[in-house]
Amino acid sequence: MEVDKNRKLAGTHLDRIKQAASKTFSQIKTVVNKAFKFDINHSQALKNRFSKKIVNKKRFLISCSSIALLAVIGIYIWVSGTAYAMKINDVEIGKVKNQKVAEAAIQTFKQKLQEQNKCEISFTSGITYTKSRASKKELLQGAELEEALKKSMKYSLQAFSIYVNGNPVATLKSKGIADAVLKEIQDIYLKTVDQTKLKEIGFAEKVEVKAEFTELGKIMEKEDTVSYLAKGTNEIKLHTIESGESFWSISKKYKMSLQELERANPGVDSEKIKIGQTLNLIMPKPLVSVKTVETVTAIENVPYEQKVELTDTMYKDETRVKVKGQYGEKEVVADVIRVNGLETGRTILSEKPLKDPKAEIIVKGTKALPPKKGTGTFSFPSRGSITSRFGLRWGRRHEGIDIGAPVGTPVRASDGGVVIWVGTDGGYGKLVKVDHGAGYISYYGHLSKYYVSVGQKVYKGQKIAAVGNTGRSTGPHLHFEIRKNGVPKNPLSYLK
């Protein structure tokens, strides 16, 4: 393409030379023809003045033409002058008078770009100059040169990139915007914190803002950058709270853990959500984490020691507290480190004892366990008084006995056997059934707690539950039954 352009330019110059030579030759020919038409007297005078005669008219004409051609060439060279072919990225855009003219135009163009973009710019195109020749009309200058630069020159803008642990994660138009982005990320986690108590505010990662040149399309908007750095993703997935919903139900709906939903919505109180409020469902994996250090003074418990006393009056699996332990207290001053609001560590600065702990004494039985099977004899399952007996009561048959006792009073297996039922059963409320073999099954109803599970083997006297007030009950008590082959029997006939 460049060769064709040069050939075309050379052809233009040659045509101009030919036109000038033809014009000069015509003028000389006219002069010569006039000279030969002089009368004889003038011709004779001319002969006397010159010592040399023109012998051959044709040779004379050729000589004059050559002289004229050389004159025209000289005139062109004098008129055209020295120029420079200007190339951008190895593509010639035209000729300029000299390199200073081109550089001045480039500088003017650069200033206009900087004013338009309100920042420094840097040209990325390579520029070269090759010595050449051109007429004044052929030179690029002024608006024409600026237009050529606009079409061919490539450039980048000065911007400011946020680096996290040495890796660029976002590019902003100015340092002020980059600093504002980092400040907003901190505010996400600090808006509910008394910042006057913070000893240090920073980032868990190494965060830097660096000036560098980049393409216009790589510069991000402030709001998008804050969201991206805080969440680690540009993905958006939201849920609008409806009537009856809670953090727990929403987390189940989207198969998230409650902790994940809470981390996805920092600053949102899970106990005070409102209908129409929007929750984020994307659990953030922040690119930038806010780190704070706070000096905290707190009263902490000092653990108490446990001492064990043995007794042969209790079974091996039984224990009771003889003396209840008491925690001691100490004043602790520590630097608490939090990342995105969650404590990640602490450094103890000082400790001051306030109260000594009191040891706890536990009594543990050593007596061998009885066999975990029915013996054929039954013992009272709980301490308390009988408040209702077996038989007719209020016009209906009462199939067991009621033993009045406070809620939480231990309920023990009346005989050894296997637990066959643990759960709620109609009027019984919370119920445990134990199969003792030989067709005997005992029932323990209106319970508040269970201490056994289905399939578990228990021995006579083992604690299996606690007295309660569940089911159809007029007050705290244990309903106890003994059944033989499914038929209710009077428990008092079997208890010893």
N, C-alpha and C positions, 0 to 999 in steps of 0.2 A: 504493500500500500504506500509506504514511504518512498520507494523507488519510483513508482508511477507519479507521485506528487512532484518529485525532483525533475523527472523528465518533462512533465507538463510545464514547470516553471522555466526550465532551460529553453523549451520550445518558444515560450512567450518572449524571453529575452532575444532569441535569434530572429524572431519575426520583427521585433522592434529595430534590430540592427539592419536587417534587410530593407525595411521601409526607409530608414535614415540614409542608407547607402544609395538606394534607388533615387531618392530626392536629390542628393548631392550630385550624382552622376548626370541627372537631367539638367541641373544647373550648369555644370561644366560644359556639357554638350552644346547648350544654347550659346554660351560664351564663345566657344570655338567656331561654331557656325557663323556667328556674327563677324568674327575676326576674318574669316575667309571671304566675306562679302565686301571688305574694304576696297575702295578704288585703287587704281594702279599707283597713284602718287603716294598714298599711305603705305601700300605694300612695299614700294621702293624705299621709302624712309625707314620702314621696319627692317628691311634687309641691311641697310647701312648701319643701323644701331646695333644689331646683334651680329656677332661673328659666326654664330653657329646657326644653320638652317634646320627647319623641321622637315625632315626627309620623308617620314612615314606618318601619315595622319592616324592610322589605326593604332600604331605603337604608342603614339602620344595619348590617345584616348585611354588605352589600357593603363598607362602609368598614372594618369590623372585619377582614374577610378580607384586604383589601389591606394593612392594617397588619401582619397576621400574616405575609403573604407576604414583605413587605420585611424583617421581622425574621428570617425563616428565611434569606433571601439574605444578610443581614448576618452571621448566625451562620456560614454556610458559608464566606463569604469570610474571616472571622476564623479559622475552624478550618483551612482549606486552606493558606493562606500562600503566599509566593513560593517558586518552585523553578526548576530549569534543565533544559531538555531536552538530553541529552548525545548527540552524534552522532560516530560513528567512520567515517571515509571516507564522509561524507554520509549515513550510515544511522543513524537514531535507535535507540539501544539501551534508552532509558528516561529517567526524570527523577531528578535528584539534588538534595539540599538546597541545595548551593552548589558552586562550582568547587574550593574547598579540600578538600572531602570527596572529590571525584573524584580530585584529584591525589594525595591521601594514599593512596587505594586503588591508584592506578596505581604509585606508588612501592613499595608493599608487594608488589604483583604482580611488579614488576621485580626486587626483591631475591630473591624466591623463584626466579625464572627463572635469575638469576645463580648462585645456590647450586646449582641443579640442573645447570647446564652448566659450572660452575666457570670462568666467564669473564664479561667485561663484555658486556652486551647493549644494543641500541639499538632503540627502537620506530620502525617505519617508517610506521605508520598516522597519518592526520591526525585531530585531535580538535577539535571546535567545541562551544560552549555557547550555547543560546538561552533567554532569560528566559521563564518560564512559571509555572504554578501547579499545585500538586498537594497532595493530602492526605498525611498522614504514612504511611499504609498504601501509598500509590502510589510512594513514594520507593525507589530502589535503594540498598542499603547492605549492608555486611558481606559475607557469603558470596555473597549474590545478585549484588551488584555485581562481585565478583571473578570469578564464573562468566561473567557477561556480558563482562567484559574478556577472559577466556581464549578465548571463542568468536570475538571480533571483532578483537582487537589482533594485528597482524603485527609481527614483530621480526627483527633480524639479530644474529649473534654476532660478537664481536671475535675476529679470527683474525690470522695472520701469513702474508703472501704472499711467495714468493721471486720476485724480478724478475731477468730476465737481459737485459741491454742494453735496459732500459726496458720490457720486456714481462713480464707476470705468467705464470709457467709452472706454479706449484703453490701451494696454500693449505693451511697446517697449523694445528692447534689452538692452539699456543703458540710463542713465540719459541724456547724451549728445544728443541722438536722440530724446528723449521726449522733451527736451528744444528746439531743432531745429524745431520740429513739431509746437509747440506753437508760435515760432518766425515767421514761414512761414504763419500761420493763421493771425497773426497781419499784416504781409506785404501785404496780399490780400487787406486790407482796407487802408493801410498807404502808398502804393507806389505812390499815386497821391497827397499826403499831405506833406506839409513842416513840417517835424517832429521837427524842431528847434523851432517852435511856440507852440508846445504842452507842456502843463504843466504836464500832466500825461498820461501814456499809460498803459493799463491793460486789465482786462476782467470784463464783467458785472456780471459773475458768480464767485463763489469761486472755483478757480482752484488750484490743488495741484499735485505734482509729488511724489509718494511714492515708496520706494524700497520694493519688496516682491518676494517670490518664486512662480513660476508658471510652468505649463506644456509647453513644447516646442511649441506645436500646437496652443497655445493661443497668441503667440507673433506676432504682426502685422508689416507689412512693413511701412516705413516712408511715402512714397507717398500715399498709401492707407489710412493711418491714417489722413493725412492732408485733403484729399477729404472728408472723412467720418465726421470728426469733423466740417468742414466748411459747409457741406450740410445737415448733419443729416441723410444721407442715402447713401447706396452703389449703388443705382440705377442710371443708366446713360441713358439719353435720349437727343440726340443732333439734331441740324438742321443746314445744310449748306446753307448759303445765296446764292440765285440765283438772276439773273438780274431782276430789277424792284421791288424787295422786300424791305420792310421797317420794323421797329420794330412794327408799327401798323398792317401791313398786316400779319406778322408772328404771332402776339398775337391773331389775329382773327382766323387764320388758326387752331391754337391749342386750341382755346377757353380759352385763358388766358387774364387777364387784362394787359394793358400796364405796369402798376406798377409791376405786378408779373414777367413779362419778364425782366424788368430792375433789379429787386432784384435777379433774377436768374443769372444775368451776371454783377456782381459788377466790376467796372473798365472799362466797355465797353461804349463808347460814342454812344448813340443811333442815333445821327445825322451824324456819320462818319463811318458807317459800310461798309464793302467791299464785293464784290462777292467772294465766296469761304471761307469767314470767318465762323467759327463754333460758334453757340450759344447753351448754355445750356437751356433745357426746363424744368428742374426740379427746382421748386422754393425752395430754401434752407430754412431749418428750423434748423439753426446752433445749435450744441450742446455747442459750445463755441462762445461767442460774444465779439468782440473787443470793449473796452470802452476807449474813449479819453476825456481829459479835456483840453480846449484851452481858454486862456484869450483873449477876443476880444474887440476891441474898435470900436464903430460904431456911426454914426450920425442917429438918429431916429426922425420920425415925432412926433409932439405933436398934438393930435386931437383938432380941433376948435369947438367952441360952435355954435349951431344953434338957431336963434331967429325967431319967427313967428309974422308977422303983418297981421291983418285981413282987408279985403276990401269987400264992397258990390258991387263993380263993376265987380267982377269975380264970376263965378259959384263955388259951393262948391267943385267940384272935380278938380278945376284948381289951379295951383300954379305957381309962377315964382320967380326966384332968383333976389332980389333987390341988394344985396351986396354979392359978392362971397367970401366965407370963404377962409382963408389961414392957412396952417399948420404951427405950430411952429417947432423948432428944438432943440434937446438936444444931448449931447455927453454921451453915455452910455458905461461903462466898465463892462463886465460880463464874468463869467466862463461858456463857452458853453460845455455841455455834449453831446457826440455823441456815439451811439452804432451801430457798423457796418456802420459807415459813416452817419447815419441819426440822426438829432438832437432830443434828448429826453427830454431836459430840460436845463435851464440856471439859474445861480445865479447872481443877480445884485450886483456888487461890488461898483459902484458909478454912479451918474448921475449929469451932469452939463448943465444947461439951456443955449442955444445959441440964440434963437429967440422966442419971444412970438407969440402965434397963434392969428389970427384975426377972429372974429365971423362972421358967415354967416347969412344974413337976408333973410327970405323967406316970400313972400306975398301969403296969402291963401284966396281964395274967400269964401264968405258967402251967395251969392245970390242963391236962390232956383233953382234947375235944371228944365229945361223945360221938357215937356212930351217927352218920347222916342217913338214917333210915328209921322207919317207924318202930316204936318199942311196944305199942299197944296201950300205953298209958299217956294221959294228957295233963299238962300243967296250965295254970292260969296264964293267958297270953300278955296281960298288962296289969299294972298296978291301978287300983281304983275300986270304986264301989259299984255293985250291981244296981242299975237304975231301971232295968226292965227284964223280966224273966221269960222263959220259953212258954209258949202256949197262946191262948186267946188274949188279944189286946185290942181294945177299941172295935170289937166285933170282927177282928181278923186274926188269923193265926200268926204269931210271932215265932219265926223258925230258928231263933237263936237267943242269945242274951246280950244285953247292952252293959258295957262297963264304962262308967263316967270317969273322965280324966282330962286334964288340960291338953290343948293342942300341942303336939310335939313329944308327948310322952312315948317312950319306946314301946313297940309292939314286938313280941317274941313268938317264934314258932312254938306251938303247943306241943308238938312232937316232931321227931326227925322225918325227913321225906324229900320230895322233889317239887319245886315250884312249877305249877302248871298254868297259872294265870297271873298277869300283872297288867292292870289297866282299869278303865272306867266301865262300870256295868250298871246302867239305870239308877234305881233308887239306892243301890249300894254305894254309889259314888266311886271313889278310888278303892279298888279291891285287889286282894292277893289271895290265891288259892294254893294250898299245899296238899299233894297226894302222899299219904302215909303208908300206902299199901294195905292189903287185906280188905279193900273196899272203902277205907276211911279217907275222907277229904275234909279239910278245915277251911273256913271262910273268915277273912278279916276285912271288914268294910268301914266306910266313911273315913278313910285314911287321908293324911295330909302329904305324906312322902313315902317313897319306896326305897328300899335298900337292897333289893334282890332283883333278879331277872328270870324269865322263863327258862326252865331247864337246869337251873342251879339247884344243887343239893344243899340242904340245910339240916342242922342238928337241932335237937330239942333245946329250947332256950335261946336260940340265936336271934339277934335283932334283925327283923325283916322289914319293918315299916315304922311309922309314927302316927299317933292318934290325930284325927282331924275332924272336920265337920262338913264333909262333902256328900253329895247325893241328897236323898230325902232324910234330913236330920234336923232335930229340934235343938241341938247343941252339941258341943264337942264330946264325943264318946267313941268307943270301939264296939262295933257289932260283930259278934263271934258266933260261928256255927260249926257243928260237927255233923257230917252226913255219912251214913253207912249205905253203900250201894245206891246212892242217890237220894236216900230218904233222910230228911232232917231228924236228928236225935237231940234230946235235951242235954246240952253240954255239961250241966251240973252233975249228971249221972256219970260223967267220965273224968271230970277234973279232980286232981288230987294235989 
